[in-house]
Amino acid sequence: MPHEPVSPIHELVHGDEEYRQLEAQHHDYESRLGELADKAVLSDEEQVEETTLKKKKLQIKDRLQEMVRRGQGAVAQP
């Protein structure tokens, strides 16, 4: 039975510890941002936290996307 090609994302998720850690951190930030969004009013500290988390989450997303692009490039080259 022939093996189906494995996508670069699949390889990253299952084989790259850094990718998994970044993905977990991204999820944690998303969860905390959801908690903050549920509040009617944020304290000054919570507003700063929200802004900081949004920036960190975006940085992680950019890093994950770069890892995927790098992985796709490695797959495309013989």
N, C-alpha and C positions, 0 to 999 in steps of 0.2 A: 504494500500500500504506500503510495508516494506521500511525502510530507508536504503540507501546504506551506507556502512562504510565510514567514513570521514578520509582522510589521515592526518597524523601528520602535514604535511606541510600546508595543507588547514586549519587545526585548528590553527596553529601558525599565518598564514597570517591574518586570520579573527578574532582571539581571543586574540592575544598577542601584546600589544602595543609596547613593546620593540622590537619585531621582525619586526614589520612594520616600526618603526623608523630606525632601522639598515638597513633594505632593502632600504628605501628612501635615507639614507646617502650613501649607496653603489652606488645607481643610480646617485646621485649627483657627487660623485667622478669619476664615469665612464664618465659622461658627460664632466666634466672639463678636464679629461685626453684626451678625444676625441678632445676637442678644442686645447689643447696643441699639440697633434699629427698632427693637420692640419697645424701648423706653420712650415715654412721652417727652421727657426733658432730660438732657444730658448735663452732668456737672462739667465744670471747666476741665477737670482731669479726664473725664470720659470723652470730651470733645477732642482733646489732644491725643488720647489713646486711639480714637476712631481714625483720625487723620494719619497717625503713625502706622496703624494696621493696614490701612488702604495702600499706603506707599510700600510697605513691606510685602504685601500680598501681590502688588503689581511687579515688584522686583523679582519675586519668586516665579510668577507666571512667565515673565520675560526669560528667566534662566531655564525654565522647563521647556519653553518653546525653542530656545537656542540648542538645548540638548537634543531635542527631536530633530531639528534641522541638521545638526551635526551627524546624528545617527542615520538620517535619510541619505546624506551625502556619502557616508561610508558604505551604505548598501548599494548605492547607484554606481560606485566606482568598483571595477573588478579587482 
